[in-house]
Structures are given as structure tokens and as C-alpha cells.
């Protein structure tokens, strides 16, 4: 996927870059605005996921939750599952942007 733009996000003092191919997409428009999608739900999940946990992100879409689990919850491993081919391409790009290939297999 070559038709994308990277957007900067900042959360809890950390900087993130997310690749976006469709700025009108319900998930990706949050990245354009510099925010994680479903942040309230993610913050609740952070209270349940201990550091070094192993997490499965089923329906990973473009990697929003997988990156949050890996970087904010400090999961030891996040396995991302996604069936949508166009989302998979962007998911892979976002995982590479954070250099998470070993910790977040797709």
C-alpha cells in the first residue's frame, strides 16, 4: 500500500506515528486527529491487562488496539488477527512504524 500519509499522535508523554490511507474511515480519522480510536475503552482495558501479558487482538483493523496494548499496556506479545486485506496492509505498516514486528505478529 503506497497511498498513505503518516500522522503524529501523542499519548501519556509518548509519541506515535500511524499510517492512514483513508482519513474519513471511522478508525483512521482519530489518528488524523492525533488520538487513539476508542480511547475510553482502551484506558479501561489498561486496568485489566498486566505488564508482560500476552494479548490477542482479534479484528485488529489497522493496528490501533495492538499498538496501544504493546506500547501503553506493555504487553510482552500482541498477536493481531485481521481478515480484511486492505486493513492488513495498513496494519503491517503501522506495526513496522513502531518496530513491533517481533512483539506483534500479524
C-alpha positions as CSV (number, residue, x, y, z in Angstrom):
1,X,0.0,0.0,0.0
2,X,1.7,3.2,-1.2
3,X,-1.2,5.6,-0.9
4,X,-1.0,6.7,2.8
5,X,0.1,9.5,5.0
6,X,1.7,9.3,8.4
7,X,0.2,11.2,11.3
8,X,1.8,12.0,14.7
9,X,-0.1,11.1,17.9
10,X,0.9,11.9,21.4
11,X,-0.5,10.0,24.4
12,X,0.8,9.8,28.0
13,X,4.0,11.6,27.1
14,X,4.8,9.2,24.2
15,X,4.9,9.9,20.5
16,X,3.4,7.6,17.9
17,X,3.1,7.6,14.2
18,X,0.2,6.0,12.4
19,X,-0.2,5.5,8.7
20,X,-3.5,6.5,7.3
21,X,-4.9,5.6,3.9
22,X,-8.5,6.9,4.4
23,X,-8.8,9.9,6.6
24,X,-12.6,9.6,6.6
25,X,-12.5,6.0,7.9
26,X,-14.1,5.7,11.4
27,X,-10.9,4.5,13.0
28,X,-8.3,6.4,10.9
29,X,-9.9,9.8,11.4
30,X,-9.0,9.5,15.0
31,X,-5.3,9.0,14.0
32,X,-5.6,12.1,11.8
33,X,-6.7,14.0,14.9
34,X,-3.8,12.6,16.9
35,X,-5.8,10.3,19.1
36,X,-6.3,6.5,19.6
37,X,-9.7,5.2,18.5
38,X,-11.9,4.0,21.4
39,X,-9.6,5.6,23.9
40,X,-12.0,5.3,26.8
41,X,-12.4,1.6,26.2
42,X,-8.6,1.2,25.9
43,X,-8.0,3.0,29.1
44,X,-10.4,0.7,30.9
45,X,-8.6,-2.4,29.3
46,X,-5.3,-1.0,30.5
47,X,-6.5,-1.5,34.1
48,X,-7.1,-5.2,33.3
49,X,-4.0,-6.0,31.3
50,X,-0.9,-6.5,33.4
51,X,2.5,-5.6,32.1
52,X,4.2,-8.5,30.2
53,X,0.8,-10.0,29.3
54,X,0.1,-11.9,26.1
55,X,-2.8,-10.3,24.2
56,X,-4.8,-11.4,21.1
57,X,-6.3,-8.5,19.1
58,X,-9.0,-10.2,17.0
59,X,-10.3,-7.9,14.3
60,X,-7.1,-5.8,14.6
61,X,-8.1,-3.5,11.7
62,X,-5.2,-1.0,11.2
63,X,-3.4,-1.8,14.5
64,X,-4.9,0.9,16.8
65,X,-5.5,-1.5,19.7
66,X,-2.5,-3.7,19.1
67,X,-0.2,-0.7,19.3
68,X,-1.9,0.5,22.4
69,X,-1.6,-2.9,24.1
70,X,2.0,-3.2,23.1
71,X,3.2,0.3,23.9
72,X,0.9,1.6,26.6
73,X,-0.1,-1.7,28.4
74,X,3.5,-3.0,27.8
75,X,2.3,-6.4,26.7
76,X,5.1,-8.9,26.1
77,X,3.4,-10.1,23.0
78,X,0.4,-9.0,20.9
79,X,-0.9,-11.2,18.2
80,X,-3.1,-9.3,15.7
81,X,-5.7,-11.1,13.7
82,X,-7.3,-9.4,10.7
83,X,-9.0,-10.8,7.5
84,X,-9.6,-7.5,5.5
85,X,-6.7,-7.4,3.0
86,X,-6.6,-3.6,2.8
87,X,-6.6,-3.3,6.6
88,X,-3.8,-5.9,6.8
89,X,-1.6,-3.9,4.6
90,X,-2.0,-0.8,6.8
91,X,-1.8,-2.9,10.0
92,X,1.6,-4.2,8.8
93,X,2.8,-0.7,8.0
94,X,1.7,0.6,11.4
95,X,3.4,-2.3,13.2
96,X,6.6,-1.6,11.3
97,X,6.4,2.1,12.1
98,X,6.7,1.2,15.8
99,X,9.3,-1.6,15.1
100,X,7.0,-4.1,16.7
101,X,7.4,-7.0,14.3
102,X,8.8,-9.4,16.8
103,X,6.3,-8.5,19.6
104,X,3.2,-8.1,17.4
105,X,2.9,-10.9,14.8
106,X,0.1,-10.5,12.3
